[in-house]
Amino acid sequence: MSEASEVLKIIEKNIDLNFLHQFMTDTELNELVEKYKKEKLNEEAIMKIVVDCMIKAEKLKGLSGEQKKKVAENLIQNIFVSLIKSGFNILVSFVPILSFLSPLIDLIVAATKGKININNVKKCCSKIFPCCCKPPKEVEK
């Protein structure tokens, strides 16, 4: 089984197209996919997809925050599946991003509401990843 087939299988099982079709037509979904077919798919583009889908979901009226989050998650996964099916080479290394969609969306929402104190985040991260937060040692000449 190819790498793309494995990625496709992992992602497809999480998409709820019936839920998504309550809010968007196939044409709207295809327009989103076409937009990303023109871009190089790297980490930066993936974050752009996440943010764009969140903006699209945010514009939907009459939904709770959790419902908008579910729409965004399904949109993102649908875009990945469509890109893979159209021949895009999506690396397996991108799959973990999809498993972190829910907390990533929560983080972006909290940041946009000003609920994140970057100093607290730094303190927390330095406790979890102390090796990454220490200043680099100077190299002797």
Sine and cosine of phi, psi and omega as CSV:
sin_phi,cos_phi,sin_psi,cos_psi,sin_omega,cos_omega
0.00,0.00,0.72,-0.69,-0.04,-1.00
-0.96,0.28,0.29,-0.96,0.01,-1.00
-0.86,0.50,-0.68,0.73,-0.01,-1.00
-0.89,0.45,-0.63,0.78,0.01,-1.00
-0.90,0.43,-0.64,0.77,0.03,-1.00
-0.90,0.43,-0.70,0.71,0.02,-1.00
-0.88,0.47,-0.71,0.70,-0.01,-1.00
-0.84,0.54,-0.72,0.69,-0.01,-1.00
-0.87,0.49,-0.66,0.75,-0.02,-1.00
-0.91,0.42,-0.71,0.71,-0.08,-1.00
-0.96,0.28,-0.72,0.70,-0.11,-0.99
-0.84,0.54,-0.56,0.83,-0.05,-1.00
-0.93,0.37,-0.26,0.97,-0.03,-1.00
-0.99,-0.13,-0.14,0.99,-0.07,-1.00
-1.00,0.08,0.72,-0.69,0.08,-1.00
-0.93,-0.37,1.00,0.09,-0.06,-1.00
-0.91,0.42,-0.52,0.85,0.03,-1.00
-0.88,0.47,-0.68,0.73,0.05,-1.00
-0.89,0.46,-0.72,0.69,-0.04,-1.00
-0.89,0.45,-0.63,0.78,-0.02,-1.00
-0.94,0.35,-0.22,0.98,0.10,-0.99
-0.93,0.37,-0.39,0.92,-0.12,-0.99
-0.89,-0.46,-0.34,0.94,-0.06,-1.00
-0.62,-0.78,0.56,-0.83,0.05,-1.00
-1.00,0.08,0.23,-0.97,0.08,-1.00
-0.87,0.50,-0.59,0.81,0.01,-1.00
-0.88,0.47,-0.72,0.70,0.02,-1.00
-0.89,0.46,-0.65,0.76,0.02,-1.00
-0.90,0.43,-0.69,0.73,0.00,-1.00
-0.91,0.42,-0.59,0.80,0.04,-1.00
-0.88,0.48,-0.65,0.76,0.04,-1.00
-0.89,0.45,-0.71,0.71,-0.01,-1.00
-0.89,0.46,-0.71,0.70,-0.01,-1.00
-0.86,0.51,-0.59,0.81,0.02,-1.00
-0.85,0.52,-0.65,0.76,-0.08,-1.00
-1.00,0.04,-0.22,0.98,0.07,-1.00
-0.91,0.40,-0.39,0.92,-0.05,-1.00
-1.00,0.08,-0.14,0.99,-0.08,-1.00
-0.95,-0.30,0.41,-0.91,0.13,-0.99
-0.97,0.24,0.80,-0.60,-0.07,-1.00
-1.00,0.05,0.99,-0.15,0.06,-1.00
-0.77,-0.64,-0.11,-0.99,-0.05,-1.00
-0.86,0.52,-0.64,0.77,0.00,-1.00
-0.90,0.43,-0.69,0.72,0.01,-1.00
-0.90,0.43,-0.61,0.79,0.01,-1.00
-0.90,0.45,-0.67,0.75,0.04,-1.00
-0.91,0.42,-0.57,0.82,0.05,-1.00
-0.90,0.43,-0.65,0.76,0.05,-1.00
-0.87,0.49,-0.71,0.70,-0.01,-1.00
-0.85,0.52,-0.78,0.63,-0.04,-1.00
-0.91,0.42,-0.69,0.72,0.02,-1.00
-0.86,0.50,-0.67,0.75,0.01,-1.00
-0.93,0.37,-0.58,0.82,0.06,-1.00
-0.91,0.41,-0.65,0.76,0.03,-1.00
-0.90,0.44,-0.69,0.73,0.03,-1.00
-0.86,0.50,-0.71,0.70,-0.01,-1.00
-0.92,0.39,-0.61,0.79,-0.02,-1.00
-0.89,0.46,-0.51,0.86,-0.03,-1.00
-0.96,0.27,-0.24,0.97,0.00,-1.00
-0.96,0.29,0.78,-0.62,-0.05,-1.00
-1.00,0.01,0.50,-0.87,0.11,-0.99
0.98,0.18,0.22,0.98,0.02,-1.00
-0.94,-0.34,0.52,-0.85,0.10,-1.00
-0.96,0.26,0.19,-0.98,0.05,-1.00
-0.86,0.51,-0.67,0.75,0.01,-1.00
-0.90,0.43,-0.62,0.78,0.03,-1.00
-0.92,0.40,-0.65,0.76,0.04,-1.00
-0.90,0.43,-0.62,0.79,0.04,-1.00
-0.89,0.45,-0.68,0.74,0.01,-1.00
-0.91,0.42,-0.63,0.78,0.06,-1.00
-0.88,0.47,-0.74,0.67,-0.01,-1.00
-0.87,0.50,-0.72,0.69,0.00,-1.00
-0.86,0.50,-0.72,0.70,0.00,-1.00
-0.92,0.40,-0.62,0.78,0.05,-1.00
-0.88,0.48,-0.74,0.67,-0.02,-1.00
-0.87,0.50,-0.75,0.66,-0.01,-1.00
-0.90,0.43,-0.62,0.78,0.03,-1.00
-0.89,0.45,-0.65,0.76,0.03,-1.00
-0.88,0.47,-0.71,0.71,0.01,-1.00
-0.87,0.49,-0.72,0.69,0.00,-1.00
-0.88,0.48,-0.72,0.69,-0.01,-1.00
-0.89,0.46,-0.65,0.76,0.02,-1.00
-0.90,0.43,-0.67,0.74,0.01,-1.00
-0.90,0.44,-0.70,0.71,-0.02,-1.00
-0.91,0.42,-0.43,0.90,0.00,-1.00
-1.00,-0.01,0.16,0.99,0.12,-0.99
0.98,-0.20,0.02,1.00,0.04,-1.00
-0.92,0.40,0.64,-0.77,0.05,-1.00
-1.00,-0.03,0.98,-0.20,0.02,-1.00
-0.97,-0.25,0.84,-0.54,-0.06,-1.00
-0.95,0.33,0.54,-0.84,0.06,-1.00
-0.86,0.51,-0.45,0.89,-0.01,-1.00
-0.90,0.43,-0.29,0.96,0.05,-1.00
-0.99,0.12,-0.30,0.95,-0.05,-1.00
-0.86,0.51,-0.66,0.75,0.03,-1.00
-0.83,0.55,-0.51,0.86,0.04,-1.00
-0.86,0.51,-0.64,0.77,0.00,-1.00
-0.93,0.38,-0.50,0.87,0.03,-1.00
-0.97,0.24,-0.27,0.96,0.02,-1.00
-0.97,-0.25,0.23,0.97,-0.05,-1.00
-0.84,0.54,-0.73,0.68,-0.07,-1.00
-0.87,0.50,-0.80,0.60,0.03,-1.00
-0.92,0.38,-0.50,0.86,0.04,-1.00
-0.91,0.42,-0.69,0.72,0.03,-1.00
-0.90,0.44,-0.68,0.73,0.05,-1.00
-0.85,0.52,-0.68,0.73,0.00,-1.00
-0.90,0.44,-0.71,0.71,0.00,-1.00
-0.90,0.44,-0.67,0.74,0.03,-1.00
-0.89,0.46,-0.72,0.69,0.01,-1.00
-0.87,0.49,-0.65,0.76,0.01,-1.00
-0.91,0.42,-0.66,0.75,-0.01,-1.00
-0.93,0.36,-0.40,0.92,0.04,-1.00
-1.00,-0.02,0.03,1.00,0.02,-1.00
0.95,0.30,0.40,0.92,-0.05,-1.00
-1.00,-0.04,0.08,1.00,-0.03,-1.00
-0.94,-0.33,0.85,-0.53,0.09,-1.00
-0.99,-0.11,0.95,-0.31,-0.12,-0.99
-0.86,0.51,-0.49,0.87,0.03,-1.00
-0.92,0.39,-0.62,0.78,0.06,-1.00
-0.92,0.39,-0.63,0.78,0.03,-1.00
-0.88,0.47,-0.69,0.73,0.00,-1.00
-0.89,0.46,-0.69,0.72,0.01,-1.00
-0.88,0.47,-0.70,0.71,0.00,-1.00
-0.89,0.46,-0.74,0.68,-0.01,-1.00
-0.90,0.44,-0.58,0.81,-0.02,-1.00
-0.93,0.36,-0.45,0.89,0.07,-1.00
-0.97,0.24,-0.60,0.80,-0.03,-1.00
-0.98,0.19,-0.65,0.76,-0.04,-1.00
-0.83,-0.56,0.93,0.38,-0.08,-1.00
-0.87,0.49,-0.51,0.86,-0.02,-1.00
-0.92,0.39,-0.44,0.90,-0.05,-1.00
-1.00,0.05,-0.27,0.96,-0.12,-0.99
-0.96,-0.30,-0.02,1.00,0.05,-1.00
-0.99,0.14,0.58,-0.81,0.07,-1.00
-0.90,0.43,0.56,-0.83,-0.03,-1.00
-0.91,0.41,0.56,-0.83,0.03,-1.00
-0.95,0.30,0.61,-0.79,0.02,-1.00
-0.97,0.25,0.62,-0.78,0.02,-1.00
-1.00,0.04,0.78,-0.62,0.02,-1.00
-0.95,0.31,0.61,-0.80,0.01,-1.00
-1.00,-0.03,0.00,0.00,0.00,0.00
